[in-house]
C-alpha cells in the first residue's frame, strides 16, 4: 500500500467519525428583482431529521429563498450548502425532493407513469413495488393506473408529494404542500412528515397553514420584507404560558400564592396567571393543591399558551426587535 493510499484511508476514517453536515446551510442570501429587494441577508440552518417551518406574509421572500436553495434562482450574494455540498453540485440536488407551490404533470400520463418518469429523471433505481408503496403512502394506491388529467387538485397535490419522495431524498423541500387538501389530507401529510423525521430526513416546510406548522415543526423561521424577523424553536418563540382558573373563596393568602406563581390578572371569578416559559411541569398541580389547602374552591383550570398565529401577527406588526434578531 502506497503512502498516498494510506493517507487517503486515514482521511476517510477521520471524516467518517464526524457528525453529518446540516441538511441546509445558507448565509447572507440577497436577491433583487430590478428595484425591489426580495431577499435581504437571510441566513438559517436545517439540521438532519429536523422539520423546519418557513413562515411569513405574501411577498416576504419565502419562495425566492427556496428557489435560491435549489439553484433555480441565482442569489446576488450569499452562500448555500445542501447536505454539505454547494447547492450547484448535481450530487447534492439529486438527494433533494421538491414540491413546488405551482406544478403541473402531463395529463395523458397515469400516476404510476409520472413516478416512473421522475425516477428516470433523478437517475436512481426505484423498483415498481416501491413506487406503488409511495403512491399508497399519499392515498393514491388505488389510482396508480388513472390518468392525471382526471385528478382533482387535491389528488394532484398528493401525487406531487409522491414525486417529491420517490427518489428516497435526504432533504425534502415543500412549498405549500397542503393548500388544496381537505382536513383528512392534511392529517395524512402531517403523519407523513413525522415519519420522514423519524427516518432522519430533513424537511423545510413553507406553509400558510400555521396550525399545521405548529403541529409538526421543530423550529420556525419567520420572514418579513425579505429579512429574518424571528427564528427559533416553538417554545422560544411562543415564550410564556398562561393558566386560566375559575375560583371563589380567594383570600389574601391565596391571592399572594397566585401572584407568586406569575403575573396575575382578575376579572370576577376568572383569574389568569402568566407563567414563565421554563416553569417545571409540577408547578401547576402544586399551585392547585396549595389553593385547595388555603380553602379556595377551584371550578376550572385551563393551561394555555399563546398560539403561533398570535405570535406571528405580533412579530409582523411590531417588527423584529434586538432580542429576536
C-alpha positions in Angstrom: 0.0 0.0 0.0 1.4 3.4 -1.0 1.8 6.3 1.4 -0.8 8.3 -0.6 -3.4 5.5 -0.3 -2.7 5.3 3.5 -3.2 9.0 3.9 -6.5 8.8 1.9 -7.8 6.0 4.1 -6.8 7.9 7.2 -8.7 11.0 5.9 -11.8 8.9 5.1 -11.8 7.4 8.6 -11.5 10.9 10.1 -14.4 12.1 8.0 -16.5 9.1 8.9 -16.2 10.0 12.6 -17.5 13.5 12.1 -21.2 14.2 12.6 -23.2 14.6 9.3 -23.3 18.1 7.9 -26.5 20.1 8.1 -29.2 19.4 5.5 -29.4 23.1 4.7 -26.9 25.9 5.5 -27.4 29.3 4.0 -25.7 32.6 4.9 -26.4 36.2 3.8 -28.7 35.5 0.9 -29.6 38.6 -1.1 -31.8 38.9 -4.2 -33.1 41.9 -6.0 -35.6 42.0 -8.9 -35.0 45.3 -10.6 -35.7 47.9 -7.9 -37.3 45.5 -5.5 -35.3 43.7 -2.8 -36.9 40.3 -2.4 -34.4 38.7 0.0 -32.1 40.7 2.2 -29.5 38.9 4.2 -31.3 35.7 5.1 -29.3 33.0 7.0 -30.5 29.8 8.6 -29.7 26.1 9.1 -31.9 23.0 8.8 -30.4 20.0 10.7 -30.7 16.4 9.7 -34.0 14.8 10.8 -35.5 18.3 11.6 -38.7 19.7 10.3 -38.4 23.5 10.0 -41.2 25.8 9.1 -40.8 28.9 6.9 -43.5 31.5 7.7 -44.3 35.0 6.6 -46.9 37.0 4.7 -47.2 37.0 0.9 -44.2 38.7 -0.6 -42.0 38.1 2.4 -39.4 36.2 0.2 -40.1 32.6 1.2 -40.4 31.2 -2.3 -37.4 33.2 -3.5 -35.3 31.7 -0.7 -36.4 28.2 -1.6 -35.6 28.8 -5.3 -32.1 30.0 -4.3 -31.6 27.0 -2.1 -32.4 24.7 -5.0 -30.3 26.6 -7.6 -33.4 27.6 -9.6 -32.6 31.3 -8.9 -29.1 32.7 -8.6 -28.6 34.8 -5.5 -26.9 38.2 -5.9 -24.9 37.4 -2.7 -24.7 34.7 -0.1 -23.8 31.1 0.1 -25.8 27.8 0.2 -24.8 24.3 1.1 -27.2 21.4 0.7 -26.2 18.2 2.5 -22.7 19.5 2.9 -22.2 20.4 -0.7 -22.6 23.5 -2.8 -26.2 23.9 -4.0 -25.0 23.9 -7.6 -23.5 20.4 -7.1 -25.7 17.9 -9.1 -24.9 15.2 -6.5 -26.4 17.3 -3.7 -29.5 18.2 -5.7 -30.1 14.6 -6.6 -30.7 13.9 -2.9 -33.3 16.6 -2.5 -37.1 16.1 -3.0 -39.0 19.2 -4.0 -42.7 20.0 -4.2 -43.2 23.5 -5.8 -46.3 25.5 -5.0 -47.4 25.6 -8.6 -46.8 22.5 -10.7 -48.5 20.5 -13.5 -48.0 17.0 -14.8 -48.7 15.6 -18.2 -52.4 14.9 -18.2 -52.1 11.9 -20.5 -49.8 10.0 -18.1 -51.1 7.8 -15.3 -49.9 8.4 -11.7 -47.6 5.4 -12.0 -46.1 6.7 -15.2 -45.5 10.1 -13.6 -43.5 8.5 -10.9 -41.6 6.3 -13.3 -40.7 9.4 -15.4 -39.3 11.2 -12.3 -37.3 8.2 -11.2 -35.6 8.2 -14.6 -35.0 12.0 -14.4 -33.5 11.5 -10.9 -31.2 8.8 -12.3 -31.9 6.4 -9.4 -33.2 2.8 -9.4 -36.6 2.5 -7.6 -38.4 -0.8 -8.0 -42.0 -0.6 -9.2 -43.2 -2.1 -6.0 -41.6 0.7 -4.0 -43.1 3.3 -6.3 -46.5 1.7 -5.7 -45.9 2.0 -1.9 -45.1 5.7 -2.4 -48.5 6.2 -4.1 -50.2 4.3 -1.3 -48.4 6.5 1.3 -50.1 9.6 -0.1 -53.5 8.0 -0.5 -53.3 7.2 -4.2 -52.6 3.4 -4.1 -55.8 2.6 -5.9 -55.4 5.3 -8.5 -52.0 4.3 -9.9 -53.4 3.4 -13.3 -55.6 6.5 -13.7 -54.7 9.4 -15.9 -53.6 12.6 -14.2 -55.9 14.7 -16.3 -58.8 13.3 -14.3 -57.4 14.1 -10.9 -58.8 16.8 -8.6 -56.4 19.5 -7.4 -56.1 17.7 -4.0 -55.2 14.4 -5.8 -52.6 16.2 -7.9 -51.1 17.6 -4.7 -50.9 14.1 -3.3 -49.2 13.0 -6.5 -46.7 15.9 -6.1 -45.8 14.7 -2.7 -45.2 11.2 -4.0 -43.0 12.6 -6.7 -41.0 14.6 -4.1 -40.4 11.5 -2.1 -39.9 8.8 -4.8 -36.1 9.1 -5.1 -35.5 8.5 -1.4 -34.3 12.0 -0.6 -32.3 13.1 2.4 -33.8 16.6 2.3 -37.4 17.4 1.3 -38.5 21.0 0.5 -42.2 21.5 0.4 -43.8 24.8 -0.8 -47.4 24.9 0.4 -48.0 21.1 0.3 -51.4 21.1 1.9 -53.1 24.2 0.3 -55.5 22.1 -1.8 -56.1 19.3 0.7 -59.1 18.6 2.9 -58.6 18.1 6.7 -58.1 14.3 6.2 -55.4 15.0 3.6 -53.7 17.5 5.9 -53.6 14.9 8.6 -52.1 12.4 6.2 -49.4 14.9 5.2 -48.7 15.6 8.9 -48.2 11.9 9.6 -46.0 11.6 6.5 -43.8 14.5 7.7 -43.4 12.9 11.1 -42.5 9.6 9.5 -39.8 11.4 7.4 -38.4 13.0 10.6 -38.3 9.6 12.3 -36.2 8.3 9.4 -33.7 11.2 9.7 -35.0 13.0 6.6 -34.8 16.8 6.9 -37.9 18.8 5.9 -38.2 22.5 5.0 -41.9 23.4 5.0 -43.3 26.6 3.6 -47.0 26.9 4.6 -49.6 29.5 5.3 -51.5 26.9 7.5 -50.0 27.9 10.8 -51.8 25.2 12.7 -50.1 22.6 10.7 -46.7 24.2 11.2 -47.3 24.3 14.9 -48.1 20.6 15.0 -45.1 19.2 13.1 -42.2 21.7 13.1 -39.2 21.7 15.5 -38.1 25.2 14.6 -39.6 28.1 12.7 -38.0 30.9 10.6 -40.3 34.0 10.1 -39.6 36.2 7.1 -40.9 39.7 6.6 -39.9 42.1 3.8 -37.1 39.7 2.8 -35.5 39.6 6.2 -35.5 37.1 9.1 -37.9 38.7 11.6 -37.6 35.9 14.1 -36.3 32.3 14.4 -36.2 29.6 17.0 -37.9 26.6 18.5 -41.6 26.9 19.2 -41.1 27.3 23.0 -38.5 30.0 22.3 -40.9 31.9 20.0 -44.1 31.4 22.0 -42.5 32.2 25.3 -44.7 32.4 28.4 -47.7 30.3 29.1 -51.0 31.2 30.7 -53.0 29.5 33.4 -56.7 30.4 33.5 -58.7 29.5 36.6 -62.2 30.0 37.9 -62.1 30.3 41.6 -64.1 31.5 44.6 -63.3 32.0 48.3 -60.0 33.5 47.4 -58.5 35.1 50.5 -55.4 37.3 50.9 -53.1 34.3 51.3 -54.5 32.6 48.2 -54.1 35.8 46.2 -50.5 36.1 47.3 -49.9 32.4 46.3 -51.3 33.1 42.8 -49.2 36.3 42.4 -46.1 34.3 43.5 -46.6 31.9 40.5 -46.6 34.7 37.9 -48.2 37.9 36.8 -51.8 37.9 38.0 -54.9 39.4 36.4 -58.5 39.0 37.5 -62.0 39.5 36.1 -64.8 38.4 38.6 -64.1 34.8 39.4 -61.7 34.4 36.5 -58.0 34.5 37.3 -55.2 34.4 34.8 -51.6 33.7 35.8 -48.9 34.3 33.2 -46.3 31.6 33.9 -42.6 31.7 32.9 -41.7 29.6 29.9 -39.2 27.4 31.9 -41.7 26.5 34.6 -41.4 23.0 35.9 -44.2 20.6 34.9 -45.2 20.0 38.6 -45.7 23.8 39.2 -49.4 23.9 38.1 -50.5 20.8 40.1 -48.6 22.2 43.1 -50.3 25.6 42.8 -53.8 24.0 42.6 -53.1 21.8 45.6 -51.9 24.9 47.6 -55.0 26.8 46.7 -57.3 24.0 47.8 -55.3 23.8 51.1 -56.0 27.5 51.6 -59.7 26.9 51.3 -60.2 28.1 47.7 -62.9 26.4 45.6 -61.4 25.5 42.2 -64.1 25.3 39.5 -61.9 25.2 36.4 -58.2 25.1 35.5 -57.2 25.7 31.9 -53.5 25.7 30.9 -52.8 27.6 27.7 -50.0 29.1 25.6 -50.0 31.9 23.1 -50.6 30.5 19.6 -48.1 30.6 16.8 -50.6 32.7 14.8 -50.8 35.3 17.6 -47.0 35.4 17.9 -46.6 35.7 14.1 -49.0 38.6 13.9 -47.3 40.3 16.9 -43.9 40.0 15.2 -45.2 41.2 11.8 -47.0 44.2 13.4 -44.2 45.3 15.7 -41.2 44.3 13.6 -38.1 42.5 14.7 -36.5 43.5 18.0 -32.9 43.2 19.0 -33.9 40.2 21.1 -35.3 38.4 18.0 -32.6 39.2 15.5 
